[in-house]
Amino acid sequence: MERRRVTVQGVVQGVGFRPFVYSLATGLGLAGQVENTGEGVLAEVEGPPEALTRFCTLLADQAPPLAVVDTVHYERLPPQGTAGFAILASGRAGQARTLVAPDTATCADCLAELTDPADRRHRHPFITCTHCGPRFTIVTGLPYDRAMTTMADFPMCGRCTREYADPADRRFHAQPIACHDCGPRLRLVTPMGEAVVDDPVAEARRLLGAGAILAVKGLGGYHLACDACDPAAVARLRRCKARGDKPFALMAADLAEIADLVQLGPEETALLTGKVRPIVLLRRRPGGPSTLPAAVAPGSPDLGVMLPYTPLHHLLLGLPGDPPGPRLLVMTSGNLSGEPIVTDDAEALEGLAGLADAWLTHDRPIQVPCDDSVVRVCDGQQLTLRRSRGYAPLPLTLPFPVPPTLAVGGDLKNAFCLGEGRRAWLSGHIGDMDDLATQQAFARAEEQLESITAVRPERLAADRHPGYRSTGWARRHAGGRPLRLVQHHHAHIAAAMAENGLGVGEQVIGVAFDGTGYGDDGAVWGGEFLLAGYHRFRRLAHLGYVPLPGGDAAVERPYRMALAHLWAAGLPWDPRLPAVSACPPDELRLLERQLERDLNCVPTSSMGRLFDAVAALAGVCRQAGYEAQAAIELEAAAVAAGSTAANCGYAFARRAGDPASADPGPVIAAVVADQLDGVEAELIAARFHEAVARLVRDVCVDARQHHGLGQVALSGGVFANAVLAARCAELLRADGFTVLRHRMVPPGDGGLALGQLLAAAAVPSGH
């Protein structure tokens, strides 16, 4: 006989791992015990050596569906003659080195029980088991046990206790286990107070059908919901939330509800129906039915759709046999525009009072705020645009070890990153840091992620922009620790390199296209071609500079960017152009003087601002109510044109130099000529996308000739544009390049912190 102490590390708590170990050990005739600790799952097993070896092998090979086994280590101990096998209460906390599982959509077994009138959990809004339900958002500490979750205040009833203790039951040691008898409790609240109704969900469905807006408590925060097919309700929600034209996300009862609205491929279907169930951006189906109000997603080529991922969602959208009700809901974050998602019940009742007609809420607290993740499929692969629920806090594997480091990210779409050794933890989506509430949410999330990862940062990394609030936070909280400042676009490329597993000494041709990034020369960069490794970068080429008149004013009013591009190209402000006619006469005269005198006109090489200019010149979008609206609507126009731009006739004028530049003037002139000749905006948009893709290919070909590099990394928020990203990749691959793109890390500023982390770690000591 032999005895071994076996330590399993990875995502092994909250996923049914101890019950799995129990079943595996008893099936192999082994004795011993298993417990959760701060380091992972610790088992002591005793039996014949052959059975122990098989036990260690099967721990990884047959792990539960939600588990991710990183390592299995064992050491030999003296045999003790133990009989039987036991699951112990969680052991010493120590330093938390285990990984917390993300929240997971309701599994098929629980859904079957939810809809079965004979099951004791029929219509239970909080049905869950070891394979599904809340995890990350309810964890208050480690090791993961019921006492360390927000379920601690809900004592199990007798029947739940028996299931929890039964090794043969699917809920054996399922920490969020609950039923109708032991809670949590659902309730419907109106502005007049709690509504006393027998069935809060049925009343909520009735209200939605009558045009009401409901605040619905989810896994990681509140949503605001209304009937997506009710034009008045959608318009009221848009107006009350001060959302401008930013698209709303939809929640559909099933795939049949959206089959006529969007194009669904196997990749999109797998994302919609999988265990994460993020919001998936789906291309609208040409000529689809007009039952969906235009106000759901005005001007967008896509609809953002998700399927129900909690039992409450399934109930809200109706089970078989339920009275008719909305089967397609607008489901948007429960917050005021620009503020973080609301999680606290009292804050929801007060802060959402001007938005919601009623609150469908419950008494299980949310420990960790977590927005819905947003993904799309590009070239048959997942492209993550917002990495949050369902993905956070799963770690990323790094291509080389890093010291304990906190990278604070950027100011838009903020997400920060903790890293140590070969692991990095990207936070969930935090938001835009220009709001005090978001900055406070950042501080709370950083403290919480430190607590569950046990990473104690010895250095910090931040953006070089002197005015970034994230960088200011890092300076204030450095406490004597080294702070590395990383150039914005270098960080984008480093993030793409890291996600694709490039080593510390490798280099790529980096194409970083976005809206705004602080340049080393004080200009606003955003159309950059870099020769980049993790340690350093060199600017090979960039989009030619044009003035950015009035800073944020030009971002909010794309017609101003169009006028600046016309001025830089030496083209007249023809009043027949949509961008010129959109500008009020007084502003037009002021803008002309501002450009002539170079007042408050920082030079910019931003590709995002060029998209804005072309959108305004083509008449697609002259004023923007949300970030990237002009670019999104220009992409929609290009999608509508189809593949009609093969010989587009638009071309940038490339200028030699160090760095080289690509003058957009000829492209602007061609757009103007087409517009004045009556060419459709859709064709102009398609031709512009083609011109940008060909510029990328041509500059990369030159860079390869001079530097011998065959790998191109595409990063930055502009590459969230599926039309551009796919065409760039197609042209580059046809020319023999290996194209590195993002998949699980956002290409925009939500992935910036990962690049900061790796770039800071690659700096040699003493630099």
PyMOL commands that set and color helices and strands:
alter all, ss='L'
color gray80, all
select helices_A, chain A and resi 17-27+49-61+108-114+136-138+146-148+158-165+200-209+231-240+255-257+266-273+294-296+311-317+345-351+436-453+469-477+488-499+552-556+558-568+578-581+585-597+607-617+629-641+665-676+681-707+717-720+722-734+749-761
alter helices_A, ss='H'
color red, helices_A
select strands_A, chain A and resi 2-11+31-37+40-47+68-77+85-87+186-190+193-195+214-217+222-227+249-252+279-283+302-306+328-333+358-362+374-378+381-386+396-407+417-426+459-463+483-486+508-518+524-532+537-543+546-549+601-604+653-655+660-663+711-715+738-740
alter strands_A, ss='S'
color yellow, strands_A
deselect
rebuild
show_as cartoon
